[in-house]
Amino acid sequence: MTGSIPDGQRWRCSGCGNLTRFDVTRTRRTTEFWHFDLGGDHRVEDTELRAEALESVTCRWCGRSDAIELVPRHQPAP
């Protein structure tokens, strides 16, 4: 499983039907601008995402990672 979830889709566990709870393992590569104050404390003022890899998605309900699929996201009725 690579990349992110496309717009208009969501994950579903075909094993148990779960649509809402998943354990997601991903690796992110970022560049951050850190601003240190005179006391030595810092805050991150800007973050640029360089790369992201989705390593695994596991259903929180049944524990399966081999049954995760992309399904259309339901749109609310007008």
C-alpha positions as CSV (number, residue, x, y, z in Angstrom):
1,M,0.0,0.0,0.0
2,T,1.6,3.3,-1.1
3,G,0.6,6.9,-1.2
4,S,-2.4,8.5,0.5
5,I,-6.1,8.0,0.2
6,P,-7.5,9.6,-3.0
7,D,-10.2,12.2,-2.7
8,G,-13.7,10.7,-2.6
9,Q,-12.5,7.4,-1.2
10,R,-12.0,5.8,2.2
11,W,-10.6,2.6,3.7
12,R,-12.9,-0.3,4.6
13,C,-12.0,-3.6,6.2
14,S,-13.6,-6.3,4.0
15,G,-13.1,-8.8,6.9
16,C,-15.4,-7.1,9.5
17,G,-16.8,-4.0,7.7
18,N,-15.0,-1.4,9.8
19,L,-14.9,2.0,8.3
20,T,-13.6,4.1,11.1
21,R,-10.7,2.6,13.1
22,F,-7.3,1.8,11.6
23,D,-3.7,1.5,12.8
24,V,-1.6,3.3,10.2
25,T,2.2,3.0,9.9
26,R,3.8,5.5,7.7
27,T,7.2,7.1,7.1
28,R,7.5,10.8,6.5
29,R,10.5,12.8,5.3
30,T,10.2,16.5,6.2
31,T,12.3,19.7,6.3
32,E,11.5,21.9,9.3
33,F,12.4,25.4,10.2
34,W,13.2,25.4,13.9
35,H,13.2,28.8,15.8
36,F,15.1,28.7,19.1
37,D,14.5,31.4,21.7
38,L,17.4,32.8,23.9
39,G,16.5,30.3,26.6
40,G,17.2,27.4,24.2
41,D,13.5,26.3,23.7
42,H,12.4,25.9,20.2
43,R,9.2,25.8,18.1
44,V,8.7,24.5,14.6
45,E,7.6,27.5,12.5
46,D,7.4,25.8,9.1
47,T,7.3,22.2,7.9
48,E,7.7,21.0,4.3
49,L,6.6,17.4,3.5
50,R,9.3,16.0,1.2
51,A,8.1,12.4,0.9
52,E,5.6,10.1,2.6
53,A,5.2,6.3,2.4
54,L,2.2,4.4,3.7
55,E,3.7,1.2,5.0
56,S,0.7,-0.6,6.5
57,V,-2.9,-0.2,7.5
58,T,-4.4,-2.6,10.0
59,C,-8.0,-2.9,11.1
60,R,-8.3,-1.9,14.8
61,W,-11.4,-4.1,15.2
62,C,-10.3,-7.4,13.8
63,G,-6.5,-7.0,13.4
64,R,-6.4,-7.8,9.7
65,S,-4.1,-5.9,7.3
66,D,-4.8,-8.1,4.3
67,A,-8.4,-7.1,4.0
68,I,-8.2,-3.3,3.7
69,E,-9.7,-1.9,0.6
70,L,-10.5,1.5,-0.9
71,V,-14.3,2.2,-1.3
72,P,-16.2,5.3,-2.4
73,R,-16.8,7.9,0.4
74,H,-20.6,8.5,0.8
75,Q,-21.7,12.0,0.0
76,P,-24.4,13.6,2.3
77,A,-27.8,14.0,0.7
78,P,-28.6,17.6,-0.4
